[in-house]
Amino acid sequence: MINLHLPEPDQKYCVYCHRENALKGELIHFPHKSCESVVYLTNDRVIEPFSIWLYTCRWCRGADTRWKRKSAKK
């Protein structure tokens, strides 16, 4: 279920490199924060809407920014 006030977990780590320092977190709601019913996929599978905290470290955020700048120049 979607929980707009989901508390942050005790154990935090980067979703890309698993570092545990200099983290920036974001609360993600799938598929959307206003969704309250189940989601049906094309192959008759059912997905319950959910909320999750995702964290990225400073190094991975910097790498992502460099990649975006480099790809924008092309």
N, C-alpha and C positions, 0 to 999 in steps of 0.2 A: 504494500500500500504506500501511497505517496505520503510522506511526512515532511511538511514544510519547516518543522522545528526539530529536525533530527539532531541530537547532540553529537559533538565531535567525538571520535573514538579515542581511547587512551593511547593506542599504538598507532603512530603515523609514519608513513614512509612514501617516497616518491614512486609513482606508478610506473615510471620508465626505468630508473636505475636502482631503486630501493634504498637510496640514501635517507638518513633520518634527521638531517639538519637543514636549516634555511628553507623551510617548506612554506608553500602558499596553498591553501586549501580552497576548494569550491564544492558547494553542495549541488549535486546533479540530480535531476528528476527525469525518469524515463517513463513514457515517451514525452510527457509534458506535465508541468506542475498542476494543470487544471484537469488532467485525466483522472477519472475515478472508477472506470470500469476496466475489464480485462481487454487486452489487445489481441486480435486474431490475425495470424500471419497467413500468407497465401497457401501454405501447405497444411492447413487445419491445426496448426500448433497454437497454443494459448500462452501468452506472457502476462503475468501480473505486473502492473505498474509498480515501480520502486524508487527509492531515494538512496543515494550513496555519496559519501564524501570521497573526493579524489584530490590527491596532493601532488604537486610537482616541486622539485628542488630548484634552487637558483641556477645551477649549472644547466639543467635541462630546459628551463625557460629561456636562458641565454642562447642555447644551441638552436632552439625553435625559432627565436627571433632572427638569428643569423641566417638560418635556412630560408625564412620568409623573405628577408631582404635580398638574398642572393637570387631566389627564384623570381622576384618582382623585377629585377634588372633585365631579365631575358625577354 
